[in-house]
Amino acid sequence: MEEGTPLFHFCSMSPIYPGCISERSQRESIKPTPNVIRTKQPHRYTSLLLAFLLACSTAGRAQRITTDKSAFAMTTAVIYIDPAEAELVKTAATLLQRDIEQVTGRKLPIVATVDQFHKNVIAVGTIQQSAFLKQLVSGRKINLKAIEGQWEASLIQTISNPAKGITNALVVAGSDRRGAAYGVFELSRQFGVSPWYWWADVPVEKRNEIYIRSGVTVTDAPKVKYRGIFINDEAPALSSWSREKFGGFNHKFYEKVFELILRLKGNYIWPAMWGNAFYADDSLNIKAADAYGIVIGTSHHEPLMRAHDEWRRAGGGPWNYETNPEKLRQFWRDGMKRASNEKIVSIGMRGDGDAPMSRETATALLERIVADQRGIISEVTGKPAAETPQLWALYKEVQDYYDKGMRVPDDVTLLLCDDNWGNLRKLPRPGEKPRKGGYGIYYHFDYVGGPRNYKWLNTNPLPRIWEQMNLAYQHNVKDIWIVNVGDIKPMEFPISFFLDFAWNPEKIDADDLTRYSEQWAAAQFGQQYAADIATMLARYAKYNARRKPELLDANTYPGLEEWKTVVTEWNMLLEKAEAINKALPTHYKDAYFQLVLHPVKACANLNEMYYYVALNKNAYAHKWQEANAYADRVKALYKNDSLITQQYHQLNNGKWNHLMSQTHIGYTYWQQPERQKMPAVSYLPADSAVAKKEGVFQAVRRAKIPAGLTGNRFYQDEKRGVSIEADHYTKAINANGISWKILPDHGRTGSAITVFPVTAGEQTPGENAPRLQYDVYTYSEGAFSIYAYFSPTLNFPGSENGLQYAISVDDERPQLISLNKEDKTSDRGIWNKWAAENIIIKFSKHTITSPGKHTVKFWLVNPGVVLQKLVLDFGGLEPTYLGPSETLEN
């Protein structure tokens, strides 16, 4: 971005993220159309100035970077920090000093007194500790009532003649130490320092001066209390990289991680734990956490601040509370004594090494374990256990204990979990009595376990993250959001979104995700190609989510035509990515390769490799001479996979060596292979091969639709049946305060649709109940089936029948169908299929008595059901993985 380009004012999100939209503009952006609520699609802004004007013109807040030389000039200022401030505030001031130097080349002094200075002062501090802020308050130069008593709130204001001898002050005030730090990093984002400047080599744009327009006060505070990441499954990539670059997971490594979390407005971490121990491996780790104000936790199976690997190192004997309670209690007591920093203490107990407890484990024993652990907490801290933040994770089988009646004290946060594949398992019931400790969510972008590890590249589309985490927020899960991010890289984009959304879920709607992506892309690469880059980020995650790369093989798509379509989509995406790479200025290219080009290039290559394996198998079976060329192509693509990885590892003089070393080819079961292995191919002897003959095109029968009709109309196709993308309804009927809402780009092949509010009560289908209607035209009559494709939403209410929907054709009685009552989130059974295919497909049987026009009606029963596609099968439907392409009359 060129010097002087205006940016957003300080708002509830960063300057390049949606957020600073006034109540009026929010109301104006959501307008009901007949039968359905739709939110206007965001415009593609031609500049950040236009984005600023559209998003913030009604907000009444105009603080922003400016070119007005009469405004506050940052490079002529000093940075004031009261000596009594917390270490984090001092750390934030030092990073601000460095950020300004990165942008302007000038290093500002950091001072402990302002009396002797006579021009510009940047005052960073907290209400509690800063003598200068207290002076401004007593002199009625600033009013901090708006942030007093709030959690992590910040206020930024410019003041003329704030005190004797000072011409101007830029005040960054925090309600606490993190509030002050977040205010500082909001400034840094405004003048062009990306949170990913180090972790993704995003360049910092240079300016001669940074001017801050004066006269506006802005406050900010998060909606979710603890927001963080879990570094997990960190071998071989992150472990090898950290050893080479830092000597391991020590304080030097964690300082980089903590800075990133702060810049992303997070505050919480579960540190790396595969053979690692945060407190034991480096005594300076705890000091780094305090210096950066990061709250430390331990994973769901590591009680009382002890890494599980420490138990192995100590040789403590059986991890069994019935047979070895004294050693376990001492182990936990020592952990609590050591962890003197700000923390959330995990309580409870799972089996050794994150395994389930034995089947015979009684709820009474677990309740006794928790009671004893809380006794240790109270003993070590010298205060009631309720005064130390704690969580109990309802992970895997632990949720079963809760469902069977086990309870923990009300002050403990219940950490609810997904199924490790991004599908929430349990949520509080609407109207349920609030807990003092509230609720949290443990979510996954990465996982080691069945049906297969997924650790290599990002497979998490933002629309899916939004839908599930919005579901959590609307069910009052607001105390902890933590996400397993694996090696951190290459999850940069979803990490940014997860933490931005956690900061204020009320500011990002499903319809804002395109705009969010474009603004994120603009912050990393400038505005010129932001829209195209945002599309690529969305597309590659969407394509990867259809079936995670580790689960791909030659048989994923049952037909070669479907394989060809998928590979064509990937190669078109790659072609666009390569074109933008050529056009981008050189200083963006390292970041672009990491964030965009590498994942597109690597995944396009992988899909094409498996496609050619499928072609080779088919040609070999027919004795076609093309089999050998296909086999050679597989070999070339397999080799290219390693060359793409090598290219990543050589970036920036090897800065990211090892980070793409995760194996992803050659799986034979859930666990990763130690080494990659090329898929098997077959060669034909030259004298036995015959030339392939092209097939003869045959016309496909399809139903006719009368001319002159309007609205979406679907026809029957001989090979595809009737295929309908869910958001292409003919009519949507809202009722009982419930409205249908499209979730843009949420789905394997298109968008999806669900209802809001997601906390609405159960509906009885029939008459004027909420429903979607789809007009279809058939040439068939008689019996047929309807296959309904759903996002794999689990039975989060825990009801006997699971989440339900109803479906009917014409005037028949609606059939009530359960989406997920057979939900068993283990590594076996139907869940295995749902997770691997990222879809739940249900079917119903129907009969029509004549060809022609018919109306399919999809009835709401339970909110939380997300419909992606409907397919009517009259016989002859060709097998597909993604479902047949849509039979919509254009």
Buried (B, 14 or more C-beta within 10 A) or exposed (E): BEBBBBBBBBBBBBBBBBBBBBEEBBEEBEEEEEBBBBBEEBEEBEEBBBBBEBBBEBBEBBBBBBEEEEBBBBBEBBBBBBEEBBEBBBBBBBBBBBBBBBBBEBEBEBBEEBEEBEEBBBBBBBBBBBBBBBBBBEEEBBEBEBBEEBBBBBBBBBBEEBBEEBBBBBBBBBBBBBBBBBBBBBBBBBBBBBBBBBBBBBBBBEBEBBBBBBEBBBBBBBBBBBBBBBBBBBBBBBBBBBBEBBEBBBBBBBBBBBBBBBBBBBBBBBBBBBBBBBBBBBEBBBEBBBBBBBBBBBBBBBBBBBBBBBBBEBEBEEBBBEEBEEBBBEBBBBBBBBBEBBBBBBBBBBBEEBEBBEEEBEBEBBBBBBEBBBEBBBEBBEEEBBEBBBBBBBBBBBBEBBEEEBEBBEBBBBBBBBBBBBBBBBBBBBEEEEBEBBBBBBBBBBBBBBBBBBBBBBBBBBBBBBBBBBBBBBBBBBBBBBBBBBBBBBBBBBBBBBBBBBBBBEBBBBBBBBBBBBBBBBBBBBBBBBBBBBBBBBBBBBBBBBBBBBBBBBEBBEEEEBBBBBBEBBBEBBEBBEEBBEEBEEEBBBBBBBBBBBBBBBBBBBBBBBBBBBBBBBBBEBEBBBBBBBBBBBEEBBEBBEEBBEBBBEBEEEBBBBBBBBBBBBBEEBEBBEEBEBBEBBEBEEEEBEEBEEEEEEEEEBBEBEEEEEEBBBBBBBBBBBBBBBBBBBBBBBEEEBBBBBBBBBBBBBBBBBBBEBBBEEBEBEEEBBBBBBBBBBBBBEEBBBBBBBBBBBBBBBBEBBBBBBBBBEEEEBBBBBBBEEBBBEBEEEBBEBBBBBBBBBEBEBEBEEBBBBBBBBBBBBBBBBBBBBBBBBEEBBEBBBBBBBBBBE
